[in-house]
Amino acid sequence: MTFPNDETGQVLAEMQSAGIDLTVVHKVVFFQLFEKEERAQAMVAHLAEQAPEMVVELVPDEMPNVWDVNCFVNMTPDYDAIVAQEAEFELLAAKFDGFNDGWGIEA
């Protein structure tokens, strides 16, 4: 399997090289960052209402005064699906004054 030459493609290629089966469903986590805890909490509340099946956690970041909203989506880590989901989270996080900060797989 080959991937586009960008950050998402490189991560997927590294996962494939590490032996992760990218043809099956995985728990993919998308990271959102916020400078204000109340804005992060607002996004968590929004997702609880709009996507109750999604596992979402709010945790303090390693950096002071930054909060992470981690959104877990069960999906096959297909390049196009990852890019599309990241774009959706980027738009949603922006509504709450945050931004998408990448993704990963719990392996």
N, CA and C atoms as a LAMMPS dump frame, in Angstrom:
ITEM: TIMESTEP
0
ITEM: NUMBER OF ATOMS
321
ITEM: BOX BOUNDS ff ff ff
-5.0000000000000000e+02 5.0000000000000000e+02
-5.0000000000000000e+02 5.0000000000000000e+02
-5.0000000000000000e+02 5.0000000000000000e+02
ITEM: ATOMS id mol type element x y z
1 1 1 N 0.847 -1.169 0
2 1 2 C 0 0 0
3 1 3 C 0.897 1.238 0
4 2 1 N 0.613 2.18 -0.884
5 2 2 C 1.381 3.416 -0.923
6 2 3 C 0.489 4.568 -0.467
7 3 1 N 1.133 5.611 0.037
8 3 2 C 0.408 6.749 0.605
9 3 3 C 0.933 8.051 0.013
10 4 1 N 0.102 9.091 0.006
11 4 2 C 0.566 10.405 -0.463
12 4 3 C 1.762 10.9 0.36
13 5 1 N 2.541 11.758 -0.254
14 5 2 C 3.741 12.284 0.38
15 5 3 C 3.409 13.529 1.205
16 6 1 N 2.714 13.311 2.321
17 6 2 C 2.428 14.384 3.273
18 6 3 C 2.495 13.785 4.677
19 7 1 N 2.193 14.595 5.681
20 7 2 C 2.343 14.117 7.056
21 7 3 C 1.466 12.9 7.352
22 8 1 N 0.212 12.945 6.944
23 8 2 C -0.691 11.812 7.187
24 8 3 C -0.2 10.571 6.46
25 9 1 N 0.21 10.732 5.217
26 9 2 C 0.736 9.605 4.459
27 9 3 C 1.983 9.015 5.094
28 10 1 N 2.857 9.875 5.604
29 10 2 C 4.077 9.395 6.25
30 10 3 C 3.762 8.614 7.518
31 11 1 N 2.802 9.108 8.32
32 11 2 C 2.427 8.409 9.554
33 11 3 C 1.838 7.044 9.216
34 12 1 N 0.968 6.992 8.222
35 12 2 C 0.379 5.717 7.827
36 12 3 C 1.447 4.75 7.309
37 13 1 N 2.39 5.246 6.526
38 13 2 C 3.471 4.392 6.015
39 13 3 C 4.319 3.852 7.163
40 14 1 N 4.602 4.689 8.162
41 14 2 C 5.374 4.236 9.328
42 14 3 C 4.608 3.177 10.117
43 15 1 N 3.289 3.375 10.258
44 15 2 C 2.475 2.384 10.965
45 15 3 C 2.473 1.058 10.223
46 16 1 N 2.328 1.139 8.899
47 16 2 C 2.339 -0.079 8.088
48 16 3 C 3.69 -0.777 8.221
49 17 1 N 4.772 -0.028 8.17
50 17 2 C 6.123 -0.608 8.315
51 17 3 C 6.32 -1.253 9.68
52 18 1 N 5.63 -0.701 10.699
53 18 2 C 5.731 -1.243 12.056
54 18 3 C 4.867 -2.486 12.243
55 19 1 N 4.127 -2.869 11.197
56 19 2 C 3.33 -4.09 11.268
57 19 3 C 1.883 -3.887 11.682
58 20 1 N 1.427 -2.641 11.742
59 20 2 C 0.027 -2.383 12.092
60 20 3 C -0.839 -2.655 10.867
61 21 1 N -1.883 -3.45 11.051
62 21 2 C -2.794 -3.797 9.964
63 21 3 C -3.75 -2.624 9.747
64 22 1 N -3.569 -1.914 8.656
65 22 2 C -4.384 -0.74 8.362
66 22 3 C -5.651 -1.073 7.589
67 23 1 N -5.956 -2.365 7.443
68 23 2 C -7.17 -2.76 6.728
69 23 3 C -8.301 -3.127 7.68
70 24 1 N -8.032 -3.04 8.986
71 24 2 C -9.056 -3.368 9.979
72 24 3 C -9.38 -2.126 10.807
73 25 1 N -10.491 -2.188 11.519
74 25 2 C -10.926 -1.069 12.36
75 25 3 C -9.995 -0.932 13.563
76 26 1 N -9.612 0.301 13.835
77 26 2 C -8.799 0.652 15.001
78 26 3 C -9.483 1.782 15.752
79 27 1 N -9.076 1.974 16.986
80 27 2 C -9.515 3.139 17.746
81 27 3 C -8.535 4.263 17.401
82 28 1 N -8.994 5.215 16.59
83 28 2 C -8.163 6.335 16.149
84 28 3 C -8.503 7.533 17.024
85 29 1 N -7.475 8.175 17.577
86 29 2 C -7.696 9.33 18.437
87 29 3 C -7.277 10.589 17.692
88 30 1 N -8.157 11.584 17.738
89 30 2 C -7.898 12.89 17.135
90 30 3 C -7.739 13.887 18.279
91 31 1 N -6.655 14.656 18.224
92 31 2 C -6.298 15.567 19.309
93 31 3 C -6.711 16.995 18.984
94 32 1 N -7.419 17.635 19.918
95 32 2 C -7.773 19.043 19.803
96 32 3 C -7.122 19.782 20.979
97 33 1 N -6.59 20.963 20.734
98 33 2 C -5.948 21.741 21.798
99 33 3 C -6.685 23.054 22.02
100 34 1 N -6.735 23.459 23.294
101 34 2 C -7.428 24.678 23.692
102 34 3 C -6.592 25.429 24.728
103 35 1 N -6.635 26.757 24.658
104 35 2 C -5.945 27.589 25.643
105 35 3 C -6.83 27.896 26.842
106 36 1 N -8.138 27.699 26.69
107 36 2 C -9.073 27.97 27.79
108 36 3 C -9.852 26.701 28.105
109 37 1 N -9.779 26.303 29.361
110 37 2 C -10.435 25.065 29.767
111 37 3 C -11.938 25.098 29.507
112 38 1 N -12.566 26.248 29.726
113 38 2 C -14.019 26.314 29.523
114 38 3 C -14.4 26.128 28.054
115 39 1 N -13.535 26.523 27.122
116 39 2 C -13.813 26.315 25.701
117 39 3 C -13.669 24.819 25.355
118 40 1 N -12.673 24.191 25.966
119 40 2 C -12.504 22.745 25.775
120 40 3 C -13.716 22.002 26.334
121 41 1 N -14.181 22.412 27.512
122 41 2 C -15.363 21.786 28.113
123 41 3 C -16.588 21.979 27.232
124 42 1 N -16.686 23.133 26.588
125 42 2 C -17.823 23.395 25.699
126 42 3 C -17.81 22.436 24.511
127 43 1 N -16.627 22.146 23.968
128 43 2 C -16.567 21.195 22.855
129 43 3 C -16.927 19.794 23.332
130 44 1 N -16.459 19.416 24.514
131 44 2 C -16.802 18.109 25.07
132 44 3 C -18.317 17.99 25.235
133 45 1 N -18.947 19.027 25.762
134 45 2 C -20.405 19.021 25.95
135 45 3 C -21.118 18.919 24.606
136 46 1 N -20.631 19.637 23.614
137 46 2 C -21.223 19.598 22.278
138 46 3 C -21.151 18.181 21.706
139 47 1 N -19.977 17.548 21.828
140 47 2 C -19.832 16.191 21.295
141 47 3 C -20.684 15.188 22.063
142 48 1 N -20.837 15.381 23.361
143 48 2 C -21.68 14.478 24.15
144 48 3 C -23.119 14.528 23.647
145 49 1 N -23.539 15.699 23.215
146 49 2 C -24.906 15.864 22.709
147 49 3 C -25.041 15.389 21.264
148 50 1 N -24.07 15.74 20.42
149 50 2 C -24.166 15.461 18.989
150 50 3 C -23.644 14.087 18.573
151 51 1 N -22.704 13.539 19.334
152 51 2 C -22.106 12.242 18.993
153 51 3 C -21.913 11.423 20.265
154 52 1 N -23.023 11.039 20.922
155 52 2 C -22.915 10.366 22.224
156 52 3 C -22.148 9.036 22.176
157 53 1 N -22.025 8.432 20.998
158 53 2 C -21.296 7.171 20.883
159 53 3 C -19.783 7.381 20.891
160 54 1 N -19.336 8.608 20.67
161 54 2 C -17.904 8.9 20.621
162 54 3 C -17.327 9.013 22.029
163 55 1 N -16.186 8.38 22.233
164 55 2 C -15.481 8.516 23.503
165 55 3 C -14.642 9.791 23.408
166 56 1 N -14.832 10.684 24.375
167 56 2 C -14.132 11.971 24.386
168 56 3 C -13.575 12.178 25.787
169 57 1 N -12.309 12.599 25.85
170 57 2 C -11.729 12.888 27.161
171 57 3 C -11.088 14.272 27.144
172 58 1 N -11.196 14.939 28.27
173 58 2 C -10.587 16.26 28.476
174 58 3 C -9.477 16.083 29.499
175 59 1 N -8.248 16.416 29.107
176 59 2 C -7.097 16.256 29.999
177 59 3 C -6.196 17.48 29.893
178 60 1 N -5.533 17.838 30.999
179 60 2 C -4.563 18.929 30.913
180 60 3 C -3.391 18.501 30.027
181 61 1 N -2.914 19.417 29.225
182 61 2 C -1.762 19.148 28.371
183 61 3 C -0.483 19.23 29.203
184 62 1 N 0.615 18.732 28.661
185 62 2 C 1.908 18.856 29.332
186 62 3 C 2.321 20.322 29.443
187 63 1 N 1.875 21.123 28.479
188 63 2 C 2.171 22.546 28.481
189 63 3 C 1.193 23.259 29.421
190 64 1 N 1.673 24.156 30.266
191 64 2 C 0.76 24.863 31.183
192 64 3 C -0.313 25.649 30.425
193 65 1 N -1.492 25.69 31.006
194 65 2 C -2.623 26.458 30.473
195 65 3 C -3.063 26.011 29.083
196 66 1 N -2.908 24.722 28.809
197 66 2 C -3.395 24.136 27.563
198 66 3 C -4.16 22.872 27.932
199 67 1 N -5.312 22.675 27.275
200 67 2 C -6.143 21.502 27.534
201 67 3 C -6.338 20.732 26.247
202 68 1 N -6.319 19.412 26.383
203 68 2 C -6.499 18.497 25.256
204 68 3 C -7.897 17.903 25.295
205 69 1 N -8.549 17.899 24.164
206 69 2 C -9.782 17.14 23.995
207 69 3 C -9.428 16.023 23.019
208 70 1 N -9.41 14.801 23.529
209 70 2 C -9.067 13.628 22.728
210 70 3 C -10.349 12.924 22.317
211 71 1 N -10.534 12.766 21.015
212 71 2 C -11.758 12.192 20.463
213 71 3 C -11.417 10.858 19.808
214 72 1 N -12.015 9.793 20.315
215 72 2 C -11.726 8.441 19.842
216 72 3 C -12.805 7.994 18.863
217 73 1 N -12.375 7.622 17.662
218 73 2 C -13.284 7.203 16.605
219 73 3 C -12.868 5.808 16.144
220 74 1 N -13.803 4.871 16.152
221 74 2 C -13.529 3.536 15.621
222 74 3 C -13.666 3.599 14.109
223 75 1 N -12.536 3.359 13.422
224 75 2 C -12.537 3.464 11.97
225 75 3 C -11.355 2.706 11.38
226 76 1 N -11.473 2.38 10.118
227 76 2 C -10.334 1.844 9.384
228 76 3 C -9.469 3.042 9.017
229 77 1 N -8.181 3.001 9.372
230 77 2 C -7.335 4.164 9.129
231 77 3 C -6.924 4.327 7.666
232 78 1 N -7.905 4.6 6.856
233 78 2 C -7.722 4.869 5.437
234 78 3 C -7.287 6.332 5.286
235 79 1 N -6.39 6.605 4.383
236 79 2 C -5.869 7.959 4.203
237 79 3 C -6.99 8.99 4.038
238 80 1 N -7.886 8.751 3.085
239 80 2 C -8.951 9.721 2.81
240 80 3 C -9.869 9.906 4.014
241 81 1 N -10.166 8.819 4.722
242 81 2 C -11.032 8.906 5.901
243 81 3 C -10.367 9.706 7.018
244 82 1 N -9.058 9.502 7.211
245 82 2 C -8.325 10.247 8.24
246 82 3 C -8.324 11.734 7.902
247 83 1 N -8.003 12.068 6.655
248 83 2 C -7.948 13.472 6.228
249 83 3 C -9.319 14.132 6.389
250 84 1 N -10.378 13.426 6.002
251 84 2 C -11.727 13.98 6.115
252 84 3 C -12.12 14.192 7.575
253 85 1 N -11.81 13.213 8.436
254 85 2 C -12.165 13.339 9.855
255 85 3 C -11.377 14.47 10.506
256 86 1 N -10.103 14.596 10.168
257 86 2 C -9.296 15.697 10.711
258 86 3 C -9.87 17.05 10.302
259 87 1 N -10.313 17.162 9.056
260 87 2 C -10.892 18.419 8.58
261 87 3 C -12.165 18.749 9.364
262 88 1 N -12.985 17.737 9.633
263 88 2 C -14.2 17.962 10.423
264 88 3 C -13.861 18.437 11.831
265 89 1 N -12.884 17.792 12.463
266 89 2 C -12.492 18.204 13.814
267 89 3 C -11.864 19.594 13.813
268 90 1 N -11.119 19.927 12.771
269 90 2 C -10.519 21.263 12.682
270 90 3 C -11.609 22.33 12.665
271 91 1 N -12.639 22.113 11.861
272 91 2 C -13.748 23.073 11.794
273 91 3 C -14.49 23.15 13.123
274 92 1 N -14.746 22.004 13.733
275 92 2 C -15.472 21.983 14.999
276 92 3 C -14.66 22.633 16.108
277 93 1 N -13.397 22.278 16.23
278 93 2 C -12.549 22.858 17.28
279 93 3 C -12.457 24.369 17.13
280 94 1 N -12.378 24.846 15.897
281 94 2 C -12.29 26.292 15.659
282 94 3 C -13.519 27.021 16.203
283 95 1 N -14.684 26.385 16.144
284 95 2 C -15.903 27.005 16.687
285 95 3 C -15.796 27.236 18.193
286 96 1 N -14.905 26.49 18.844
287 96 2 C -14.716 26.609 20.29
288 96 3 C -13.349 27.208 20.631
289 97 1 N -12.757 27.897 19.648
290 97 2 C -11.456 28.564 19.819
291 97 3 C -10.314 27.593 20.081
292 98 1 N -10.391 26.419 19.479
293 98 2 C -9.315 25.444 19.587
294 98 3 C -8.837 25.071 18.202
295 99 1 N -7.967 24.065 18.144
296 99 2 C -7.5 23.593 16.838
297 99 3 C -7.137 22.123 16.911
298 100 1 N -7.224 21.468 15.762
299 100 2 C -6.863 20.066 15.658
300 100 3 C -5.34 19.955 15.705
301 101 1 N -4.847 18.962 16.433
302 101 2 C -3.398 18.8 16.58
303 101 3 C -2.957 17.388 16.218
304 102 1 N -3.605 16.822 15.208
305 102 2 C -3.153 15.533 14.718
306 102 3 C -3.985 14.359 15.211
307 103 1 N -3.437 13.178 14.999
308 103 2 C -4.165 11.95 15.294
309 103 3 C -3.171 10.828 15.55
310 104 1 N -3.682 9.717 16.032
311 104 2 C -2.86 8.544 16.268
312 104 3 C -3.752 7.333 16.449
313 105 1 N -3.114 6.184 16.587
314 105 2 C -3.834 4.919 16.781
315 105 3 C -3.38 4.324 18.094
316 106 1 N -4.335 3.834 18.856
317 106 2 C -3.996 3.071 20.058
318 106 3 C -3.66 1.67 19.596
319 107 1 N -2.377 1.333 19.679
320 107 2 C -1.966 0.001 19.209
321 107 3 C -1.51 -0.838 20.383
